[in-house]
Amino acid sequence: MSIWQAIILAVVEGLTEFLPVSSTGHMVIASSLMGISAFEFTKMFTVTIQFGAILSVVVLYWKRFINSFDFYKKLLVAVIPALAIGFVLKDFVDAMLERVEVVAVSLLLGGILLIFVDRWFKEKENPVTTPSYRNAFIIGLFQCIAMIPGVSRSASSIIGGLTQRMTRKSAAEFSFFMAVPTMLAAATYTVLTDLLHLEISDILKFNLPKIQTGFGAITAQEWQALAIGNVVAFLVAMAAIKFFVGFLTKYGFKLFGYYRIVVGLVILLLMAMGVEIQLV
């Protein structure tokens, strides 16, 4: 992977991670069009640059993160379903990650759903702006649907918020907040086990020789790609979040629905043309 390819993938990650359009689907298209092979580092890169995207949420909403401890307790309740179900169904989810057609169909069906979401969930009188623990748990269950490749984590959790009488803006922002612990846990685990080839016991016991070996296996060019990728993902994600909140509040989900349908059709077209598509 070249530096320019790393930058392009980071831009795609930053643009799509918090929008209801599926970052996985866009990574599939971008990597396929650039001819990036699904090497081990490529797969880890697409996960690791999520750290930059996560940081953008913390920076933009830093006041919310220091507001009260109750905020963190609700986030914990919201992510418990994903952690529990993800642990139990890990092998099943990993198997689906190898199937590009699942991504394409999920994009199409999700797009059709988003076209009608605004009709089903109109803005309520006396809406919920701060979710309760029950609200948080239910939204967390909706987030689990995104374990299916091509299903947007952002879209599923926002729709979950709408079912709890939240406004579009409040549901979107809570979706951003939920992403921090969810993505942080997933990205950290992936980096430790797949990129550095460490066991959890190695970290707990501070197995210094094995930790040094893991870090030493990464080349200087790969470190450079990771650093640049995270910075780019951070900056692009900040702009994307600001755009999305304003756009969603004013126009709703419909255009995102049409866009998802187009992306799904593009993936199916590439498959029909014989283009080798790999999930990075």
C-alpha positions as CSV (number, residue, x, y, z in Angstrom):
1,M,0.0,0.0,0.0
2,S,1.4,3.4,-1.0
3,I,1.1,6.6,1.0
4,W,-1.4,8.0,-1.5
5,Q,-3.5,4.9,-1.3
6,A,-3.4,5.1,2.5
7,I,-4.6,8.8,2.3
8,I,-7.5,7.9,0.0
9,L,-8.6,5.1,2.2
10,A,-8.4,7.4,5.2
11,V,-10.5,10.0,3.4
12,V,-13.1,7.3,2.7
13,E,-13.1,6.2,6.3
14,G,-13.5,9.7,7.6
15,L,-16.3,10.5,5.2
16,T,-18.3,7.4,5.7
17,E,-17.8,6.1,9.3
18,F,-20.4,8.3,10.9
19,L,-22.8,8.7,7.9
20,P,-25.5,6.1,7.4
21,V,-23.9,4.8,4.2
22,S,-21.7,1.9,5.4
23,S,-18.0,2.5,5.6
24,T,-17.4,-1.2,4.7
25,G,-19.1,-0.8,1.4
26,H,-17.1,2.2,0.4
27,M,-13.8,0.5,1.5
28,V,-14.7,-2.4,-0.8
29,I,-15.1,-0.1,-3.8
30,A,-12.1,2.1,-3.0
31,S,-9.7,-0.8,-2.4
32,S,-11.0,-2.7,-5.5
33,L,-10.7,0.3,-7.8
34,M,-7.1,1.0,-6.6
35,G,-6.1,-2.6,-6.9
36,I,-5.2,-2.9,-3.2
37,S,-4.7,-6.6,-2.2
38,A,-6.2,-7.8,1.1
39,F,-2.8,-8.3,2.8
40,E,-2.7,-8.6,6.5
41,F,-1.5,-5.0,7.0
42,T,-4.2,-3.6,4.6
43,K,-6.9,-5.2,6.8
44,M,-5.3,-3.9,9.9
45,F,-4.9,-0.4,8.4
46,T,-8.6,-0.1,7.7
47,V,-9.3,-0.9,11.4
48,T,-6.5,1.2,12.9
49,I,-7.4,4.4,11.2
50,Q,-10.7,4.3,13.1
51,F,-8.7,5.7,16.0
52,G,-8.5,9.0,14.2
53,A,-12.2,9.0,13.5
54,I,-12.9,8.2,17.1
55,L,-10.8,11.1,18.3
56,S,-12.8,13.5,16.1
57,V,-15.9,12.7,18.2
58,V,-14.1,13.4,21.4
59,V,-12.7,16.7,20.2
60,L,-16.0,18.0,18.7
61,Y,-18.0,17.0,21.8
62,W,-15.4,17.2,24.5
63,K,-17.8,19.1,26.9
64,R,-20.2,16.1,26.8
65,F,-17.4,13.8,27.7
66,I,-16.5,15.7,30.9
67,N,-20.1,16.6,31.8
68,S,-21.0,13.8,34.2
69,F,-20.2,10.2,35.1
70,D,-23.8,9.3,34.3
71,F,-22.9,9.9,30.6
72,Y,-20.3,7.1,30.7
73,K,-22.6,4.7,32.5
74,K,-25.2,5.1,29.7
75,L,-22.6,4.5,27.1
76,L,-21.5,1.3,28.9
77,V,-25.1,0.1,28.9
78,A,-25.5,0.9,25.2
79,V,-22.4,-1.0,24.1
80,I,-22.9,-4.1,26.3
81,P,-25.2,-5.8,23.6
82,A,-22.5,-5.3,20.9
83,L,-19.7,-6.7,23.1
84,A,-21.8,-9.7,24.3
85,I,-23.3,-10.6,20.9
86,G,-20.0,-9.9,19.1
87,F,-18.2,-12.3,21.4
88,V,-20.7,-15.1,21.0
89,L,-21.1,-14.7,17.2
90,K,-17.5,-13.8,16.3
91,D,-17.0,-16.8,14.0
92,F,-20.3,-16.2,12.2
93,V,-19.6,-12.5,11.7
94,D,-16.1,-13.2,10.5
95,A,-17.5,-15.6,7.9
96,M,-19.9,-13.0,6.6
97,L,-17.1,-10.5,6.3
98,E,-15.7,-12.7,3.5
99,R,-18.9,-12.3,1.4
100,V,-19.0,-9.3,-0.8
101,E,-22.5,-10.0,-2.0
102,V,-23.7,-9.6,1.6
103,V,-22.3,-6.1,1.6
104,A,-24.0,-5.2,-1.7
105,V,-27.4,-6.6,-0.7
106,S,-27.2,-4.9,2.8
107,L,-26.5,-1.6,1.1
108,L,-29.5,-2.0,-1.2
109,L,-32.0,-3.1,1.5
110,G,-30.7,-0.5,3.9
111,G,-31.1,2.2,1.3
112,I,-34.7,1.2,0.6
113,L,-35.3,1.4,4.4
114,L,-33.8,4.8,4.8
115,I,-36.0,6.2,2.1
116,F,-39.1,5.5,4.3
117,V,-37.5,6.3,7.7
118,D,-38.6,9.9,7.7
119,R,-42.2,9.0,7.1
120,W,-42.2,6.4,9.9
121,F,-40.4,8.5,12.5
122,K,-41.6,12.1,12.2
123,E,-40.3,14.6,14.8
124,K,-42.3,14.2,18.0
125,E,-43.7,16.7,20.4
126,N,-41.8,16.7,23.7
127,P,-39.0,14.4,22.3
128,V,-36.4,12.6,24.3
129,T,-33.1,14.6,24.2
130,T,-31.2,12.6,26.8
131,P,-31.8,8.8,26.7
132,S,-32.5,6.8,29.8
133,Y,-30.7,3.6,30.6
134,R,-33.5,1.6,29.0
135,N,-33.3,3.8,25.9
136,A,-29.5,3.3,25.8
137,F,-29.8,-0.4,26.0
138,I,-32.4,-0.6,23.2
139,I,-30.3,1.6,21.0
140,G,-27.4,-0.7,21.7
141,L,-29.5,-3.7,20.5
142,F,-30.1,-1.8,17.2
143,Q,-26.4,-1.2,16.8
144,C,-25.8,-4.9,16.8
145,I,-27.6,-5.2,13.4
146,A,-24.5,-3.5,12.0
147,M,-22.5,-6.7,12.6
148,I,-23.8,-7.7,9.2
149,P,-21.4,-6.3,6.6
150,G,-22.9,-3.4,4.7
151,V,-25.3,-2.4,7.4
152,S,-24.3,1.0,8.7
153,R,-23.6,1.2,12.4
154,S,-24.6,4.8,12.3
155,A,-27.9,4.2,10.5
156,S,-28.9,1.3,12.8
157,S,-28.1,3.1,16.0
158,I,-29.8,6.3,14.8
159,I,-32.9,4.4,13.9
160,G,-32.8,2.8,17.3
161,G,-32.8,6.3,18.8
162,L,-35.7,7.4,16.7
163,T,-37.7,4.4,18.0
164,Q,-37.1,5.9,21.5
165,R,-38.7,9.2,20.5
166,M,-35.4,11.0,20.1
167,T,-34.9,13.8,17.7
168,R,-32.8,13.2,14.6
169,K,-30.0,15.4,16.0
170,S,-30.0,13.8,19.4
171,A,-30.1,10.3,18.0
172,A,-27.2,11.1,15.6
173,E,-25.1,12.5,18.4
174,F,-25.7,9.6,20.7
175,S,-24.7,7.3,17.8
176,F,-21.4,9.2,17.6
177,F,-20.9,8.8,21.4
178,M,-21.6,5.1,21.2
179,A,-19.1,4.7,18.5
180,V,-16.2,5.8,20.8
181,P,-16.2,2.8,23.2
182,T,-17.5,0.3,20.5
183,M,-14.9,1.2,17.9
184,L,-12.1,1.7,20.4
185,A,-12.6,-1.8,21.9
186,A,-12.8,-3.4,18.4
187,A,-9.9,-1.5,17.0
188,T,-7.7,-2.1,20.1
189,Y,-8.4,-5.8,20.1
190,T,-7.7,-6.1,16.4
191,V,-4.4,-4.2,16.6
192,L,-3.1,-6.2,19.6
193,T,-4.1,-9.6,18.3
194,D,-3.8,-9.3,14.5
195,L,-1.3,-6.5,13.8
196,L,1.1,-7.1,16.8
197,H,0.2,-10.8,17.2
198,L,-0.1,-10.5,20.9
199,E,-2.3,-12.4,23.3
200,I,-4.2,-10.5,26.0
201,S,-2.1,-12.3,28.6
202,D,1.0,-10.8,27.0
203,I,-0.4,-7.3,27.7
204,L,-1.6,-8.2,31.2
205,K,1.8,-9.8,32.2
206,F,3.7,-7.1,30.3
207,N,5.6,-9.6,28.2
208,L,8.1,-7.0,27.0
209,P,10.1,-9.2,24.6
210,K,7.0,-10.3,22.7
211,I,5.6,-6.7,22.7
212,Q,8.8,-5.4,21.3
213,T,8.8,-8.2,18.6
214,G,5.3,-7.2,17.7
215,F,6.1,-3.5,17.2
216,G,9.4,-4.3,15.5
217,A,7.6,-6.3,12.8
218,I,5.9,-3.2,11.4
219,T,8.1,-1.4,8.8
220,A,8.9,2.3,8.8
221,Q,6.7,2.8,5.7
222,E,3.8,1.1,7.5
223,W,4.2,3.3,10.6
224,Q,4.2,6.3,8.3
225,A,1.0,5.1,6.5
226,L,-0.7,4.5,9.9
227,A,0.3,8.0,11.2
228,I,-0.8,9.8,8.1
229,G,-4.0,7.7,7.8
230,N,-5.1,8.5,11.3
231,V,-4.5,12.3,10.9
232,V,-6.4,12.4,7.6
233,A,-9.3,10.3,9.0
234,F,-9.5,12.6,12.1
235,L,-9.7,15.8,10.0
236,V,-12.1,14.4,7.4
237,A,-14.4,12.8,10.1
238,M,-14.6,16.2,11.9
239,A,-15.9,17.8,8.8
240,A,-18.2,14.9,8.0
241,I,-19.8,15.0,11.4
242,K,-20.5,18.7,11.3
243,F,-22.0,18.3,7.8
244,F,-24.1,15.3,8.7
245,V,-25.8,16.8,11.8
246,G,-26.9,19.8,9.9
247,F,-28.0,17.9,6.8
248,L,-29.9,15.3,8.7
249,T,-31.7,17.8,10.8
250,K,-32.9,19.7,7.7
251,Y,-33.4,17.1,5.1
252,G,-33.6,13.7,6.8
253,F,-32.4,10.3,5.5
254,K,-33.9,10.0,2.0
255,L,-30.9,11.1,0.0
256,F,-28.7,8.8,2.0
257,G,-31.0,6.0,1.1
258,Y,-30.8,6.7,-2.6
259,Y,-27.0,7.0,-2.3
260,R,-26.8,3.6,-0.6
261,I,-28.8,1.9,-3.4
262,V,-26.4,3.4,-6.0
263,V,-23.3,2.1,-4.1
264,G,-24.9,-1.4,-3.7
265,L,-25.6,-1.5,-7.4
266,V,-22.0,-0.4,-8.2
267,I,-20.6,-3.3,-6.2
268,L,-22.9,-5.7,-8.0
269,L,-21.9,-4.2,-11.3
270,L,-18.2,-4.6,-10.5
271,M,-18.8,-8.3,-9.5
272,A,-20.7,-8.9,-12.8
273,M,-17.8,-7.3,-14.8
274,G,-15.4,-9.8,-13.2
275,V,-13.6,-7.2,-11.1
276,E,-11.9,-8.9,-8.2
277,I,-13.4,-7.5,-5.1
278,Q,-12.0,-8.2,-1.7
279,L,-13.2,-7.1,1.7
280,V,-10.3,-5.2,3.4
